[in-house]
Amino acid sequence: MEEKITKNFLIYFCNSLREICGENVAKIILRKAGMEEYLDINEEYGFEVLIPLEDFIRVRDSAREILGRSTNGVMYQAGLNVSTRVKIGKVGRMIISFASKFSNPLDLIEKGAKFSTKYHPSTIEFKRLGNTLYIIIKNCYECKGLRTNEPSCYMIKGFVEGIVKRLLNKEITMNEIECSAMGAPHCKFKISVKNS
């Protein structure tokens, strides 16, 4: 069965490439990936619109080949952009209503991450130790097939930090402490709430 991911992740990644690297560099990366059709997409789709995960991976790999480690910053910004720019439609209003029930960002992250698995092929587990939440992502869509010497799931980090800020106006500290791109069996994040 072909793995799928929400089309919005790729659209926001391509838009972040254009914003950060410029139109010409974005064109080079998308052409190299064989994904020229994403050059001019400015519309947002519902999160239920899915595309093959392989499309996302081709653009990610082309960006890494051309930009090297700078791709991490683009991925982080893409995650922030998804969380802060996504239109508040029917699903968005439902999420805001849902988020208002939580005062602790760790509760929101845990419940939201469970909900998000409809839009990517990863599975997510949680472990709570006091005021720290550990998220374990198996079959991580962001670093699938990638081999690096450092954690590489910056889009996830940007999205989670951005959505907590947008919905609860709180800041978190989120660090990837294990990454499948580095040879770990899964990706693991350590998350805590920053003192206000």
N, C-alpha and C positions, 0 to 999 in steps of 0.2 A: 504494500500500500504506500502510495506517495505521501511524503510528509508535507504539510501545508503550514503557512504562516499568514497572518493578516497582511493584506496588501499595504496598509498604512505604514507598517514598519519600513518597507522598502521605499515608499514615497517620501517619508520624512528623512530617511538616510540620504536619498538622492538630493532632496532640497537642502539638507545640511551641507552636502558636498558643494553645491552651487554657492551657498552663502559664505562658506569658510574658504573654499579653494578657488572660487571663481567659475564662471560659465565654461571657459575653455578646458580647464582641468576636469571638471565634471563630465564634459563631452568625451574627453579622452578615456576616462575610466569607464563610462557607460558603453562606449563603442567597443572597448577591449572586452567587456563582459558580454557583448552581444545584446545589450538591453537598451538600445537607443530610444525605444518607445517611452522610456521614463524621463527623457530629456525635457519634455514639455508638459508633464502632468503636474498640475497645480491644484487639482481638486482633491477632496478628501472622500474616502469611501467609508461605508460602515465597517466596523471591525469584523463583521461576519463575512466580508468579501476576502476570500483566501486565495493565495497563489502558491505555486510550488516553492518549498523552502530552498530548492536549488537555485532559483532566481536570486534570492537574497544572498546566498553564498557566493554566486558568481560575481556580483557587484562588490561584496565585501573583499573577496580575494583579489579582484582587480585593483581596488583601492589600496589594499595592503601592499601589493606589488609596486604600485606607483608612489604612494605616500609613505610607506613604511610605518613606523610607530605613530606618525601623525594621524593615522586612521583612528587611533584610540580617541583622540579629541573630537573627531567628527562623529564617531559613534556615540560618545557621551552627549554631545550637543543634539544629536538626533533623538536620543531618549528624552532629553529635556523638552525638545520641541513637541514630541508626541504628547507628553504630559501637560504641557502648558498651552499648546495651540489647538489641540483637538477640539472640534466644535462640540458644543453641548447640545446634543440632540436628545432623542428619547432615552438612549442608553446612558448618556452623560447625566441627564437629570436623575435617572435611577441610581447611578453611582454616587452622585452628590447626596441624595437622600439617604443612601446606604451609609456613606461616610459620616454623615452628621450624627450617627448613632455611636461613634467611637471618639473618645477623647484621647486615647492612647494610640499614637501612630503605629505601634507594633501590632495592635489588633487589626487596624485597617490594612496594613501590609499583608498580614497572614490571610485575612478573608479575601482581599483583592487578588492576591496571587492565586488562590484556589479558583476564583472566577476566571482569571486570565487564561487558564489552560485550554479554554475553548478556541483560542486564537493562535496557538503555537503547539508544536509536538512534544514539548518538554513535560516532565512530571516534577512535582515540587513537594518537598517534605519540610517540616519545621521542627525546631527544637527551641524551647524557651528556657532560659536560665536567668531568673530574676528580671532585670530590665534590659536584657539582651536577647535578641531573636537571631537564630541561625536559620538560614534558608539553604536547603540543598536542592540543586537543580540537576536532574538526571536527563541525559539526552538534550543538553542545552542547545537551543537553536542558534544562539549568537556565535558560539565558537565551534560548532560542529565541523569536524574535519580539519580544524586549524591546529598547528603545532607552533608554540611560542615558548619563550623563556620567562614570560610574565603573565599575570592575569589579563584576560582579554574581553571581559563581558561589560564593557563600558556603556552600551546602550541600555542594558538592564539597570545599571546603577543610575544613569541619568533619568530614566523613566521613574524609578521608585522614588528617588529624591525629589523630583519635580512634582509628582502626583501628591505626595505627602504635603509639600509646601502649598500646592494649589488648593487642596481640599481641606486641610486642617491648619494651614498657616504655621506649621511647625517644621523644624529642621532635624534631620537625622544624620548620623555618621554611618556610612555603609562602606565596608571594605570587603573585597573578594579575597578570601584567605586560601582557597583552593580553586583550581581551574582545570577543566578537562583538556584545555589547549596545552597545558603544561604536563599532561600525562596523568592527572588525578582521575579517579573513577567518576567524578562529578564536579560541578561547580558549587562552591559554598561561600555564602556571604555572612558576615557578622554585622548586625545592625543594632544601633542603640540610639536613643533620643538625645539630642543635644540639650543641655540645660539652657533655659531661656533667661 
